[in-house]
Amino acid sequence: MLTDVLAAYQVALPAAQHRAVGKDSGRTAHVERFWLTLRQRCARFVRKTRSFSKCPRNHLGALWYVIRLYNLCHH
């Protein structure tokens, strides 16, 4: 898994699966673009206001829906 060089990734990911690269390499751009798109399309991942739900199933359903639409638009 490619990530940028933040210490949090080194702690959270197993060393065998983690490869740190600098942001200037451009190798993490697709992941950064996906997270930006997710935050733009699904407000529940940005703020805890009107669009926030306490039910984890609602969050997973919304995430599934956004990812499915994202994939359909990019094929």
PQR file of N, CA, C, O and H, with PARSE charges and radii, in Angstrom:
ATOM      1  N   MET A   1       0.853  -1.161   0.000 -0.4000 1.5000
ATOM      2  CA  MET A   1       0.000   0.000   0.000 -0.0000 2.0000
ATOM      3  C   MET A   1       0.903   1.230   0.000  0.5500 1.7000
ATOM      4  O   MET A   1       1.801   1.348   0.834 -0.5500 1.4000
ATOM      5  N   LEU A   2       0.667   2.126  -0.919 -0.4000 1.5000
ATOM      6  CA  LEU A   2       1.422   3.369  -0.988 -0.0000 2.0000
ATOM      7  C   LEU A   2       0.744   4.439  -0.143  0.5500 1.7000
ATOM      8  O   LEU A   2      -0.465   4.642  -0.247 -0.5500 1.4000
ATOM      9  H   LEU A   2      -0.062   2.030  -1.597  0.4000 1.0000
ATOM     10  N   THR A   3       1.509   5.112   0.680 -0.4000 1.5000
ATOM     11  CA  THR A   3       1.002   6.235   1.454 -0.0000 2.0000
ATOM     12  C   THR A   3       2.050   7.334   1.434  0.5500 1.7000
ATOM     13  O   THR A   3       3.177   7.131   0.982 -0.5500 1.4000
ATOM     14  H   THR A   3       2.491   4.947   0.764  0.4000 1.0000
ATOM     15  N   ASP A   4       1.664   8.493   1.926 -0.4000 1.5000
ATOM     16  CA  ASP A   4       2.689   9.526   2.076 -0.0000 2.0000
ATOM     17  C   ASP A   4       3.472   9.241   3.363  0.5500 1.7000
ATOM     18  O   ASP A   4       3.229   8.227   4.017 -0.5500 1.4000
ATOM     19  H   ASP A   4       0.749   8.658   2.293  0.4000 1.0000
ATOM     20  N   VAL A   5       4.378  10.094   3.719 -0.4000 1.5000
ATOM     21  CA  VAL A   5       5.353   9.799   4.765 -0.0000 2.0000
ATOM     22  C   VAL A   5       4.898  10.266   6.155  0.5500 1.7000
ATOM     23  O   VAL A   5       5.725  10.725   6.943 -0.5500 1.4000
ATOM     24  H   VAL A   5       4.576  10.917   3.188  0.4000 1.0000
ATOM     25  N   LEU A   6       3.631  10.159   6.461 -0.4000 1.5000
ATOM     26  CA  LEU A   6       3.136  10.519   7.792 -0.0000 2.0000
ATOM     27  C   LEU A   6       3.384   9.384   8.776  0.5500 1.7000
ATOM     28  O   LEU A   6       3.246   8.211   8.430 -0.5500 1.4000
ATOM     29  H   LEU A   6       2.960   9.786   5.821  0.4000 1.0000
ATOM     30  N   ALA A   7       3.746   9.735   9.983 -0.4000 1.5000
ATOM     31  CA  ALA A   7       4.038   8.736  11.005 -0.0000 2.0000
ATOM     32  C   ALA A   7       2.803   7.892  11.348  0.5500 1.7000
ATOM     33  O   ALA A   7       2.943   6.731  11.732 -0.5500 1.4000
ATOM     34  H   ALA A   7       3.859  10.688  10.263  0.4000 1.0000
ATOM     35  N   ALA A   8       1.614   8.449  11.218 -0.4000 1.5000
ATOM     36  CA  ALA A   8       0.390   7.718  11.557 -0.0000 2.0000
ATOM     37  C   ALA A   8       0.229   6.478  10.681  0.5500 1.7000
ATOM     38  O   ALA A   8      -0.260   5.454  11.161 -0.5500 1.4000
ATOM     39  H   ALA A   8       1.500   9.393  10.906  0.4000 1.0000
ATOM     40  N   TYR A   9       0.626   6.543   9.411 -0.4000 1.5000
ATOM     41  CA  TYR A   9       0.529   5.379   8.537 -0.0000 2.0000
ATOM     42  C   TYR A   9       1.504   4.293   8.961  0.5500 1.7000
ATOM     43  O   TYR A   9       1.186   3.107   8.877 -0.5500 1.4000
ATOM     44  H   TYR A   9       1.023   7.375   9.022  0.4000 1.0000
ATOM     45  N   GLN A  10       2.684   4.685   9.415 -0.4000 1.5000
ATOM     46  CA  GLN A  10       3.679   3.698   9.842 -0.0000 2.0000
ATOM     47  C   GLN A  10       3.214   2.945  11.081  0.5500 1.7000
ATOM     48  O   GLN A  10       3.558   1.777  11.263 -0.5500 1.4000
ATOM     49  H   GLN A  10       2.942   5.648   9.484  0.4000 1.0000
ATOM     50  N   VAL A  11       2.434   3.606  11.932 -0.4000 1.5000
ATOM     51  CA  VAL A  11       1.911   2.969  13.138 -0.0000 2.0000
ATOM     52  C   VAL A  11       0.716   2.081  12.809  0.5500 1.7000
ATOM     53  O   VAL A  11       0.585   0.990  13.363 -0.5500 1.4000
ATOM     54  H   VAL A  11       2.155   4.554  11.783  0.4000 1.0000
ATOM     55  N   ALA A  12      -0.154   2.538  11.914 -0.4000 1.5000
ATOM     56  CA  ALA A  12      -1.415   1.853  11.646 -0.0000 2.0000
ATOM     57  C   ALA A  12      -1.303   0.686  10.674  0.5500 1.7000
ATOM     58  O   ALA A  12      -2.089  -0.258  10.753 -0.5500 1.4000
ATOM     59  H   ALA A  12      -0.048   3.424  11.464  0.4000 1.0000
ATOM     60  N   LEU A  13      -0.341   0.735   9.759 -0.4000 1.5000
ATOM     61  CA  LEU A  13      -0.239  -0.294   8.728 -0.0000 2.0000
ATOM     62  C   LEU A  13       0.926  -1.243   9.023  0.5500 1.7000
ATOM     63  O   LEU A  13       1.966  -0.813   9.521 -0.5500 1.4000
ATOM     64  H   LEU A  13       0.298   1.502   9.695  0.4000 1.0000
ATOM     65  N   PRO A  14       0.755  -2.530   8.718 -0.5600 1.5000
ATOM     66  CA  PRO A  14       1.861  -3.472   8.898  0.2800 2.0000
ATOM     67  C   PRO A  14       3.037  -3.101   7.991  0.5500 1.7000
ATOM     68  O   PRO A  14       2.834  -2.679   6.853 -0.5500 1.4000
ATOM     69  N   ALA A  15       4.245  -3.256   8.486 -0.4000 1.5000
ATOM     70  CA  ALA A  15       5.446  -2.862   7.727 -0.0000 2.0000
ATOM     71  C   ALA A  15       5.556  -3.609   6.401  0.5500 1.7000
ATOM     72  O   ALA A  15       6.064  -3.056   5.425 -0.5500 1.4000
ATOM     73  H   ALA A  15       4.410  -3.599   9.410  0.4000 1.0000
ATOM     74  N   ALA A  16       5.091  -4.850   6.352 -0.4000 1.5000
ATOM     75  CA  ALA A  16       5.187  -5.636   5.116 -0.0000 2.0000
ATOM     76  C   ALA A  16       4.290  -5.085   4.007  0.5500 1.7000
ATOM     77  O   ALA A  16       4.565  -5.302   2.827 -0.5500 1.4000
ATOM     78  H   ALA A  16       4.679  -5.299   7.144  0.4000 1.0000
ATOM     79  N   GLN A  17       3.226  -4.379   4.370 -0.4000 1.5000
ATOM     80  CA  GLN A  17       2.286  -3.861   3.378 -0.0000 2.0000
ATOM     81  C   GLN A  17       2.460  -2.377   3.109  0.5500 1.7000
ATOM     82  O   GLN A  17       1.792  -1.841   2.224 -0.5500 1.4000
ATOM     83  H   GLN A  17       3.002  -4.202   5.328  0.4000 1.0000
ATOM     84  N   HIS A  18       3.316  -1.704   3.826 -0.4000 1.5000
ATOM     85  CA  HIS A  18       3.411  -0.248   3.744 -0.0000 2.0000
ATOM     86  C   HIS A  18       4.651   0.183   2.967  0.5500 1.7000
ATOM     87  O   HIS A  18       5.764  -0.263   3.245 -0.5500 1.4000
ATOM     88  H   HIS A  18       3.859  -2.139   4.544  0.4000 1.0000
ATOM     89  N   ARG A  19       4.432   1.069   1.978 -0.4000 1.5000
ATOM     90  CA  ARG A  19       5.538   1.703   1.263 -0.0000 2.0000
ATOM     91  C   ARG A  19       5.284   3.201   1.268  0.5500 1.7000
ATOM     92  O   ARG A  19       4.320   3.679   0.670 -0.5500 1.4000
ATOM     93  H   ARG A  19       3.528   1.432   1.752  0.4000 1.0000
ATOM     94  N   ALA A  20       6.144   3.932   1.939 -0.4000 1.5000
ATOM     95  CA  ALA A  20       5.991   5.380   2.048 -0.0000 2.0000
ATOM     96  C   ALA A  20       6.660   6.058   0.856  0.5500 1.7000
ATOM     97  O   ALA A  20       7.809   5.767   0.525 -0.5500 1.4000
ATOM     98  H   ALA A  20       6.928   3.545   2.425  0.4000 1.0000
ATOM     99  N   VAL A  21       5.924   6.965   0.218 -0.4000 1.5000
ATOM    100  CA  VAL A  21       6.466   7.766  -0.874 -0.0000 2.0000
ATOM    101  C   VAL A  21       6.120   9.218  -0.603  0.5500 1.7000
ATOM    102  O   VAL A  21       5.120   9.499   0.057 -0.5500 1.4000
ATOM    103  H   VAL A  21       4.991   7.201   0.486  0.4000 1.0000
ATOM    104  N   GLY A  22       6.914  10.133  -1.091 -0.4000 1.5000
ATOM    105  CA  GLY A  22       6.645  11.547  -0.917 -0.0000 2.0000
ATOM    106  C   GLY A  22       5.506  12.015  -1.806  0.5500 1.7000
ATOM    107  O   GLY A  22       5.260  11.436  -2.865 -0.5500 1.4000
ATOM    108  H   GLY A  22       7.727   9.905  -1.628  0.4000 1.0000
ATOM    109  N   LYS A  23       4.814  13.057  -1.383 -0.4000 1.5000
ATOM    110  CA  LYS A  23       3.715  13.584  -2.189 -0.0000 2.0000
ATOM    111  C   LYS A  23       4.205  14.137  -3.514  0.5500 1.7000
ATOM    112  O   LYS A  23       3.460  14.158  -4.493 -0.5500 1.4000
ATOM    113  H   LYS A  23       5.013  13.527  -0.523  0.4000 1.0000
ATOM    114  N   ASP A  24       5.460  14.587  -3.553 -0.4000 1.5000
ATOM    115  CA  ASP A  24       6.000  15.134  -4.791 -0.0000 2.0000
ATOM    116  C   ASP A  24       6.208  14.065  -5.854  0.5500 1.7000
ATOM    117  O   ASP A  24       6.421  14.398  -7.019 -0.5500 1.4000
ATOM    118  H   ASP A  24       6.066  14.570  -2.758  0.4000 1.0000
ATOM    119  N   SER A  25       6.153  12.781  -5.481 -0.4000 1.5000
ATOM    120  CA  SER A  25       6.314  11.705  -6.456 -0.0000 2.0000
ATOM    121  C   SER A  25       5.068  11.553  -7.326  0.5500 1.7000
ATOM    122  O   SER A  25       5.154  11.040  -8.442 -0.5500 1.4000
ATOM    123  H   SER A  25       5.981  12.510  -4.534  0.4000 1.0000
ATOM    124  N   GLY A  26       3.904  11.996  -6.826 -0.4000 1.5000
ATOM    125  CA  GLY A  26       2.659  11.881  -7.577 -0.0000 2.0000
ATOM    126  C   GLY A  26       2.025  10.508  -7.511  0.5500 1.7000
ATOM    127  O   GLY A  26       1.010  10.270  -8.166 -0.5500 1.4000
ATOM    128  H   GLY A  26       3.834  12.413  -5.920  0.4000 1.0000
ATOM    129  N   ARG A  27       2.589   9.607  -6.745 -0.4000 1.5000
ATOM    130  CA  ARG A  27       2.092   8.229  -6.694 -0.0000 2.0000
ATOM    131  C   ARG A  27       0.889   8.062  -5.785  0.5500 1.7000
ATOM    132  O   ARG A  27       0.230   7.022  -5.823 -0.5500 1.4000
ATOM    133  H   ARG A  27       3.413   9.800  -6.212  0.4000 1.0000
ATOM    134  N   THR A  28       0.586   9.068  -4.964 -0.4000 1.5000
ATOM    135  CA  THR A  28      -0.591   8.984  -4.089 -0.0000 2.0000
ATOM    136  C   THR A  28      -1.718   9.898  -4.574  0.5500 1.7000
ATOM    137  O   THR A  28      -2.722  10.055  -3.880 -0.5500 1.4000
ATOM    138  H   THR A  28       1.121   9.912  -4.933  0.4000 1.0000
ATOM    139  N   ALA A  29      -1.568  10.490  -5.734 -0.4000 1.5000
ATOM    140  CA  ALA A  29      -2.544  11.463  -6.234 -0.0000 2.0000
ATOM    141  C   ALA A  29      -3.925  10.855  -6.417  0.5500 1.7000
ATOM    142  O   ALA A  29      -4.923  11.510  -6.118 -0.5500 1.4000
ATOM    143  H   ALA A  29      -0.752  10.362  -6.298  0.4000 1.0000
ATOM    144  N   HIS A  30      -4.009   9.616  -6.903 -0.4000 1.5000
ATOM    145  CA  HIS A  30      -5.314   8.997  -7.131 -0.0000 2.0000
ATOM    146  C   HIS A  30      -6.070   8.772  -5.822  0.5500 1.7000
ATOM    147  O   HIS A  30      -7.291   8.916  -5.776 -0.5500 1.4000
ATOM    148  H   HIS A  30      -3.198   9.084  -7.146  0.4000 1.0000
ATOM    149  N   VAL A  31      -5.347   8.420  -4.763 -0.4000 1.5000
ATOM    150  CA  VAL A  31      -5.985   8.216  -3.462 -0.0000 2.0000
ATOM    151  C   VAL A  31      -6.451   9.548  -2.894  0.5500 1.7000
ATOM    152  O   VAL A  31      -7.568   9.652  -2.386 -0.5500 1.4000
ATOM    153  H   VAL A  31      -4.355   8.303  -4.801  0.4000 1.0000
ATOM    154  N   GLU A  32      -5.598  10.571  -2.979 -0.4000 1.5000
ATOM    155  CA  GLU A  32      -5.979  11.907  -2.506 -0.0000 2.0000
ATOM    156  C   GLU A  32      -7.194  12.419  -3.271  0.5500 1.7000
ATOM    157  O   GLU A  32      -8.081  13.034  -2.677 -0.5500 1.4000
ATOM    158  H   GLU A  32      -4.692  10.487  -3.392  0.4000 1.0000
ATOM    159  N   ARG A  33      -7.247  12.175  -4.584 -0.4000 1.5000
ATOM    160  CA  ARG A  33      -8.382  12.608  -5.409 -0.0000 2.0000
ATOM    161  C   ARG A  33      -9.656  11.903  -4.979  0.5500 1.7000
ATOM    162  O   ARG A  33     -10.718  12.523  -4.925 -0.5500 1.4000
ATOM    163  H   ARG A  33      -6.527  11.676  -5.066  0.4000 1.0000
ATOM    164  N   PHE A  34      -9.564  10.595  -4.668 -0.4000 1.5000
ATOM    165  CA  PHE A  34     -10.744   9.851  -4.235 -0.0000 2.0000
ATOM    166  C   PHE A  34     -11.293  10.412  -2.930  0.5500 1.7000
ATOM    167  O   PHE A  34     -12.503  10.603  -2.810 -0.5500 1.4000
ATOM    168  H   PHE A  34      -8.701  10.092  -4.712  0.4000 1.0000
ATOM    169  N   TRP A  35     -10.414  10.686  -1.931 -0.4000 1.5000
ATOM    170  CA  TRP A  35     -10.885  11.208  -0.647 -0.0000 2.0000
ATOM    171  C   TRP A  35     -11.502  12.586  -0.810  0.5500 1.7000
ATOM    172  O   TRP A  35     -12.480  12.910  -0.136 -0.5500 1.4000
ATOM    173  H   TRP A  35      -9.431  10.531  -2.029  0.4000 1.0000
ATOM    174  N   LEU A  36     -10.944  13.401  -1.693 -0.4000 1.5000
ATOM    175  CA  LEU A  36     -11.527  14.715  -1.945 -0.0000 2.0000
ATOM    176  C   LEU A  36     -12.912  14.575  -2.569  0.5500 1.7000
ATOM    177  O   LEU A  36     -13.846  15.274  -2.177 -0.5500 1.4000
ATOM    178  H   LEU A  36     -10.150  13.138  -2.241  0.4000 1.0000
ATOM    179  N   THR A  37     -13.042  13.680  -3.529 -0.4000 1.5000
ATOM    180  CA  THR A  37     -14.337  13.444  -4.161 -0.0000 2.0000
ATOM    181  C   THR A  37     -15.349  12.926  -3.141  0.5500 1.7000
ATOM    182  O   THR A  37     -16.509  13.336  -3.151 -0.5500 1.4000
ATOM    183  H   THR A  37     -12.283  13.113  -3.848  0.4000 1.0000
ATOM    184  N   LEU A  38     -14.912  12.033  -2.268 -0.4000 1.5000
ATOM    185  CA  LEU A  38     -15.807  11.502  -1.237 -0.0000 2.0000
ATOM    186  C   LEU A  38     -16.303  12.615  -0.320  0.5500 1.7000
ATOM    187  O   LEU A  38     -17.492  12.674  -0.006 -0.5500 1.4000
ATOM    188  H   LEU A  38     -13.970  11.699  -2.260  0.4000 1.0000
ATOM    189  N   ARG A  39     -15.405  13.497   0.112 -0.4000 1.5000
ATOM    190  CA  ARG A  39     -15.811  14.603   0.991 -0.0000 2.0000
ATOM    191  C   ARG A  39     -16.755  15.567   0.272  0.5500 1.7000
ATOM    192  O   ARG A  39     -17.649  16.133   0.902 -0.5500 1.4000
ATOM    193  H   ARG A  39     -14.440  13.449  -0.143  0.4000 1.0000
ATOM    194  N   GLN A  40     -16.574  15.761  -1.023 -0.4000 1.5000
ATOM    195  CA  GLN A  40     -17.431  16.675  -1.762 -0.0000 2.0000
ATOM    196  C   GLN A  40     -18.814  16.094  -1.993  0.5500 1.7000
ATOM    197  O   GLN A  40     -19.807  16.820  -1.941 -0.5500 1.4000
ATOM    198  H   GLN A  40     -15.848  15.301  -1.534  0.4000 1.0000
ATOM    199  N   ARG A  41     -18.891  14.805  -2.246 -0.4000 1.5000
ATOM    200  CA  ARG A  41     -20.166  14.182  -2.604 -0.0000 2.0000
ATOM    201  C   ARG A  41     -20.972  13.684  -1.422  0.5500 1.7000
ATOM    202  O   ARG A  41     -22.182  13.487  -1.538 -0.5500 1.4000
ATOM    203  H   ARG A  41     -18.085  14.215  -2.288  0.4000 1.0000
ATOM    204  N   CYS A  42     -20.328  13.479  -0.295 -0.4000 1.5000
ATOM    205  CA  CYS A  42     -21.029  12.906   0.852 -0.0000 2.0000
ATOM    206  C   CYS A  42     -20.711  13.730   2.095  0.5500 1.7000
ATOM    207  O   CYS A  42     -19.671  13.542   2.727 -0.5500 1.4000
ATOM    208  H   CYS A  42     -19.345  13.640  -0.200  0.4000 1.0000
ATOM    209  N   ALA A  43     -21.599  14.628   2.433 -0.4000 1.5000
ATOM    210  CA  ALA A  43     -21.371  15.584   3.518 -0.0000 2.0000
ATOM    211  C   ALA A  43     -21.216  14.918   4.875  0.5500 1.7000
ATOM    212  O   ALA A  43     -20.601  15.502   5.768 -0.5500 1.4000
ATOM    213  H   ALA A  43     -22.444  14.781   1.920  0.4000 1.0000
ATOM    214  N   ARG A  44     -21.739  13.739   5.060 -0.4000 1.5000
ATOM    215  CA  ARG A  44     -21.655  13.084   6.373 -0.0000 2.0000
ATOM    216  C   ARG A  44     -20.228  12.744   6.761  0.5500 1.7000
ATOM    217  O   ARG A  44     -19.962  12.485   7.935 -0.5500 1.4000
ATOM    218  H   ARG A  44     -22.238  13.264   4.335  0.4000 1.0000
ATOM    219  N   PHE A  45     -19.292  12.737   5.803 -0.4000 1.5000
ATOM    220  CA  PHE A  45     -17.897  12.457   6.118 -0.0000 2.0000
ATOM    221  C   PHE A  45     -17.098  13.723   6.377  0.5500 1.7000
ATOM    222  O   PHE A  45     -15.891  13.655   6.609 -0.5500 1.4000
ATOM    223  H   PHE A  45     -19.507  12.947   4.850  0.4000 1.0000
ATOM    224  N   VAL A  46     -17.752  14.874   6.341 -0.4000 1.5000
ATOM    225  CA  VAL A  46     -17.070  16.145   6.543 -0.0000 2.0000
ATOM    226  C   VAL A  46     -17.459  16.783   7.869  0.5500 1.7000
ATOM    227  O   VAL A  46     -16.596  17.276   8.595 -0.5500 1.4000
ATOM    228  H   VAL A  46     -18.732  14.930   6.153  0.4000 1.0000
ATOM    229  N   ARG A  47     -18.738  16.779   8.189 -0.4000 1.5000
ATOM    230  CA  ARG A  47     -19.184  17.512   9.372 -0.0000 2.0000
ATOM    231  C   ARG A  47     -20.300  16.753  10.103  0.5500 1.7000
ATOM    232  O   ARG A  47     -20.975  15.904   9.521 -0.5500 1.4000
ATOM    233  H   ARG A  47     -19.439  16.378   7.599  0.4000 1.0000
ATOM    234  N   LYS A  48     -20.473  17.069  11.352 -0.4000 1.5000
ATOM    235  CA  LYS A  48     -21.522  16.447  12.160 -0.0000 2.0000
ATOM    236  C   LYS A  48     -22.666  17.442  12.354  0.5500 1.7000
ATOM    237  O   LYS A  48     -22.859  17.961  13.453 -0.5500 1.4000
ATOM    238  H   LYS A  48     -19.924  17.758  11.825  0.4000 1.0000
ATOM    239  N   THR A  49     -23.398  17.698  11.324 -0.4000 1.5000
ATOM    240  CA  THR A  49     -24.547  18.595  11.440 -0.0000 2.0000
ATOM    241  C   THR A  49     -25.788  17.871  10.946  0.5500 1.7000
ATOM    242  O   THR A  49     -26.064  16.756  11.389 -0.5500 1.4000
ATOM    243  H   THR A  49     -23.241  17.277  10.431  0.4000 1.0000
ATOM    244  N   ARG A  50     -26.512  18.454  10.076 -0.4000 1.5000
ATOM    245  CA  ARG A  50     -27.778  17.887   9.606 -0.0000 2.0000
ATOM    246  C   ARG A  50     -27.634  16.522   8.947  0.5500 1.7000
ATOM    247  O   ARG A  50     -28.538  15.691   9.031 -0.5500 1.4000
ATOM    248  H   ARG A  50     -26.288  19.360   9.716  0.4000 1.0000
ATOM    249  N   SER A  51     -26.504  16.288   8.294 -0.4000 1.5000
ATOM    250  CA  SER A  51     -26.349  15.044   7.555 -0.0000 2.0000
ATOM    251  C   SER A  51     -25.706  13.933   8.384  0.5500 1.7000
ATOM    252  O   SER A  51     -25.341  12.893   7.836 -0.5500 1.4000
ATOM    253  H   SER A  51     -25.769  16.962   8.225  0.4000 1.0000
ATOM    254  N   PHE A  52     -25.565  14.132   9.677 -0.4000 1.5000
ATOM    255  CA  PHE A  52     -24.912  13.133  10.518 -0.0000 2.0000
ATOM    256  C   PHE A  52     -25.930  12.143  11.056  0.5500 1.7000
ATOM    257  O   PHE A  52     -27.013  12.533  11.494 -0.5500 1.4000
ATOM    258  H   PHE A  52     -25.862  14.977  10.123  0.4000 1.0000
ATOM    259  N   SER A  53     -25.584  10.867  11.022 -0.4000 1.5000
ATOM    260  CA  SER A  53     -26.436   9.817  11.554 -0.0000 2.0000
ATOM    261  C   SER A  53     -25.646   9.013  12.572  0.5500 1.7000
ATOM    262  O   SER A  53     -24.445   8.807  12.398 -0.5500 1.4000
ATOM    263  H   SER A  53     -24.705  10.550  10.666  0.4000 1.0000
ATOM    264  N   LYS A  54     -26.296   8.560  13.623 -0.4000 1.5000
ATOM    265  CA  LYS A  54     -25.606   7.760  14.636 -0.0000 2.0000
ATOM    266  C   LYS A  54     -25.567   6.281  14.267  0.5500 1.7000
ATOM    267  O   LYS A  54     -24.853   5.506  14.904 -0.5500 1.4000
ATOM    268  H   LYS A  54     -27.272   8.727  13.765  0.4000 1.0000
ATOM    269  N   CYS A  55     -26.306   5.888  13.273 -0.4000 1.5000
ATOM    270  CA  CYS A  55     -26.389   4.486  12.886 -0.0000 2.0000
ATOM    271  C   CYS A  55     -25.245   4.124  11.920  0.5500 1.7000
ATOM    272  O   CYS A  55     -25.161   4.692  10.831 -0.5500 1.4000
ATOM    273  H   CYS A  55     -26.886   6.517  12.755  0.4000 1.0000
ATOM    274  N   PRO A  56     -24.376   3.198  12.304 -0.5600 1.5000
ATOM    275  CA  PRO A  56     -23.271   2.806  11.423  0.2800 2.0000
ATOM    276  C   PRO A  56     -23.731   2.236  10.076  0.5500 1.7000
ATOM    277  O   PRO A  56     -23.050   2.396   9.063 -0.5500 1.4000
ATOM    278  N   ARG A  57     -24.888   1.572  10.074 -0.4000 1.5000
ATOM    279  CA  ARG A  57     -25.402   1.024   8.809 -0.0000 2.0000
ATOM    280  C   ARG A  57     -25.722   2.136   7.814  0.5500 1.7000
ATOM    281  O   ARG A  57     -25.530   1.961   6.610 -0.5500 1.4000
ATOM    282  H   ARG A  57     -25.442   1.442  10.897  0.4000 1.0000
ATOM    283  N   ASN A  58     -26.205   3.270   8.301 -0.4000 1.5000
ATOM    284  CA  ASN A  58     -26.485   4.388   7.407 -0.0000 2.0000
ATOM    285  C   ASN A  58     -25.201   4.935   6.798  0.5500 1.7000
ATOM    286  O   ASN A  58     -25.181   5.293   5.620 -0.5500 1.4000
ATOM    287  H   ASN A  58     -26.361   3.412   9.279  0.4000 1.0000
ATOM    288  N   HIS A  59     -24.132   5.002   7.581 -0.4000 1.5000
ATOM    289  CA  HIS A  59     -22.848   5.474   7.066 -0.0000 2.0000
ATOM    290  C   HIS A  59     -22.298   4.519   6.015  0.5500 1.7000
ATOM    291  O   HIS A  59     -21.823   4.950   4.965 -0.5500 1.4000
ATOM    292  H   HIS A  59     -24.148   4.711   8.537  0.4000 1.0000
ATOM    293  N   LEU A  60     -22.363   3.227   6.299 -0.4000 1.5000
ATOM    294  CA  LEU A  60     -21.884   2.238   5.331 -0.0000 2.0000
ATOM    295  C   LEU A  60     -22.721   2.263   4.053  0.5500 1.7000
ATOM    296  O   LEU A  60     -22.178   2.138   2.956 -0.5500 1.4000
ATOM    297  H   LEU A  60     -22.749   2.877   7.153  0.4000 1.0000
ATOM    298  N   GLY A  61     -24.023   2.421   4.185 -0.4000 1.5000
ATOM    299  CA  GLY A  61     -24.884   2.508   3.007 -0.0000 2.0000
ATOM    300  C   GLY A  61     -24.569   3.727   2.160  0.5500 1.7000
ATOM    301  O   GLY A  61     -24.523   3.640   0.933 -0.5500 1.4000
ATOM    302  H   GLY A  61     -24.464   2.523   5.076  0.4000 1.0000
ATOM    303  N   ALA A  62     -24.351   4.857   2.807 -0.4000 1.5000
ATOM    304  CA  ALA A  62     -24.012   6.075   2.072 -0.0000 2.0000
ATOM    305  C   ALA A  62     -22.654   5.935   1.393  0.5500 1.7000
ATOM    306  O   ALA A  62     -22.484   6.354   0.248 -0.5500 1.4000
ATOM    307  H   ALA A  62     -24.388   4.928   3.804  0.4000 1.0000
ATOM    308  N   LEU A  63     -21.693   5.348   2.093 -0.4000 1.5000
ATOM    309  CA  LEU A  63     -20.372   5.132   1.513 -0.0000 2.0000
ATOM    310  C   LEU A  63     -20.464   4.194   0.315  0.5500 1.7000
ATOM    311  O   LEU A  63     -19.863   4.461  -0.726 -0.5500 1.4000
ATOM    312  H   LEU A  63     -21.831   5.007   3.023  0.4000 1.0000
ATOM    313  N   TRP A  64     -21.197   3.116   0.447 -0.4000 1.5000
ATOM    314  CA  TRP A  64     -21.373   2.167  -0.650 -0.0000 2.0000
ATOM    315  C   TRP A  64     -22.001   2.857  -1.861  0.5500 1.7000
ATOM    316  O   TRP A  64     -21.573   2.647  -2.996 -0.5500 1.4000
ATOM    317  H   TRP A  64     -21.685   2.899   1.292  0.4000 1.0000
ATOM    318  N   TYR A  65     -22.999   3.665  -1.612 -0.4000 1.5000
ATOM    319  CA  TYR A  65     -23.690   4.367  -2.689 -0.0000 2.0000
ATOM    320  C   TYR A  65     -22.753   5.329  -3.429  0.5500 1.7000
ATOM    321  O   TYR A  65     -22.747   5.360  -4.660 -0.5500 1.4000
ATOM    322  H   TYR A  65     -23.347   3.835  -0.690  0.4000 1.0000
ATOM    323  N   VAL A  66     -21.970   6.107  -2.693 -0.4000 1.5000
ATOM    324  CA  VAL A  66     -21.054   7.062  -3.310 -0.0000 2.0000
ATOM    325  C   VAL A  66     -19.968   6.342  -4.098  0.5500 1.7000
ATOM    326  O   VAL A  66     -19.643   6.748  -5.214 -0.5500 1.4000
ATOM    327  H   VAL A  66     -21.975   6.082  -1.694  0.4000 1.0000
ATOM    328  N   ILE A  67     -19.401   5.275  -3.531 -0.4000 1.5000
ATOM    329  CA  ILE A  67     -18.360   4.530  -4.242 -0.0000 2.0000
ATOM    330  C   ILE A  67     -18.920   3.881  -5.498  0.5500 1.7000
ATOM    331  O   ILE A  67     -18.262   3.874  -6.538 -0.5500 1.4000
ATOM    332  H   ILE A  67     -19.665   4.945  -2.625  0.4000 1.0000
ATOM    333  N   ARG A  68     -20.111   3.346  -5.413 -0.4000 1.5000
ATOM    334  CA  ARG A  68     -20.728   2.716  -6.601 -0.0000 2.0000
ATOM    335  C   ARG A  68     -20.945   3.750  -7.706  0.5500 1.7000
ATOM    336  O   ARG A  68     -20.623   3.484  -8.864 -0.5500 1.4000
ATOM    337  H   ARG A  68     -20.645   3.352  -4.568  0.4000 1.0000
ATOM    338  N   LEU A  69     -21.475   4.905  -7.375 -0.4000 1.5000
ATOM    339  CA  LEU A  69     -21.655   5.956  -8.381 -0.0000 2.0000
ATOM    340  C   LEU A  69     -20.319   6.439  -8.940  0.5500 1.7000
ATOM    341  O   LEU A  69     -20.199   6.689 -10.140 -0.5500 1.4000
ATOM    342  H   LEU A  69     -21.736   5.121  -6.434  0.4000 1.0000
ATOM    343  N   TYR A  70     -19.328   6.569  -8.084 -0.4000 1.5000
ATOM    344  CA  TYR A  70     -17.993   6.982  -8.511 -0.0000 2.0000
ATOM    345  C   TYR A  70     -17.411   6.008  -9.515  0.5500 1.7000
ATOM    346  O   TYR A  70     -16.852   6.411 -10.535 -0.5500 1.4000
ATOM    347  H   TYR A  70     -19.425   6.365  -7.109  0.4000 1.0000
ATOM    348  N   ASN A  71     -17.547   4.715  -9.221 -0.4000 1.5000
ATOM    349  CA  ASN A  71     -17.025   3.682 -10.129 -0.0000 2.0000
ATOM    350  C   ASN A  71     -17.790   3.645 -11.438  0.5500 1.7000
ATOM    351  O   ASN A  71     -17.190   3.435 -12.492 -0.5500 1.4000
ATOM    352  H   ASN A  71     -18.001   4.387  -8.392  0.4000 1.0000
ATOM    353  N   LEU A  72     -19.090   3.842 -11.399 -0.4000 1.5000
ATOM    354  CA  LEU A  72     -19.882   3.831 -12.630 -0.0000 2.0000
ATOM    355  C   LEU A  72     -19.509   4.991 -13.546  0.5500 1.7000
ATOM    356  O   LEU A  72     -19.532   4.856 -14.770 -0.5500 1.4000
ATOM    357  H   LEU A  72     -19.577   4.013 -10.543  0.4000 1.0000
ATOM    358  N   CYS A  73     -19.169   6.116 -12.956 -0.4000 1.5000
ATOM    359  CA  CYS A  73     -18.790   7.297 -13.749 -0.0000 2.0000
ATOM    360  C   CYS A  73     -17.401   7.172 -14.356  0.5500 1.7000
ATOM    361  O   CYS A  73     -17.088   7.867 -15.323 -0.5500 1.4000
ATOM    362  H   CYS A  73     -19.150   6.225 -11.962  0.4000 1.0000
ATOM    363  N   HIS A  74     -16.557   6.294 -13.803 -0.4000 1.5000
ATOM    364  CA  HIS A  74     -15.176   6.191 -14.261 -0.0000 2.0000
ATOM    365  C   HIS A  74     -14.893   4.918 -15.048  0.5500 1.7000
ATOM    366  O   HIS A  74     -13.732   4.537 -15.199 -0.5500 1.4000
ATOM    367  H   HIS A  74     -16.811   5.730 -13.018  0.4000 1.0000
ATOM    368  N   HIS A  75     -15.919   4.261 -15.547 -0.4000 1.5000
ATOM    369  CA  HIS A  75     -15.703   3.067 -16.385 -0.0000 2.0000
ATOM    370  C   HIS A  75     -16.161   3.322 -17.787  0.5500 1.7000
ATOM    371  O   HIS A  75     -16.062   2.439 -18.639 -0.5500 1.4000
ATOM    372  H   HIS A  75     -16.862   4.570 -15.424  0.4000 1.0000
TER
END
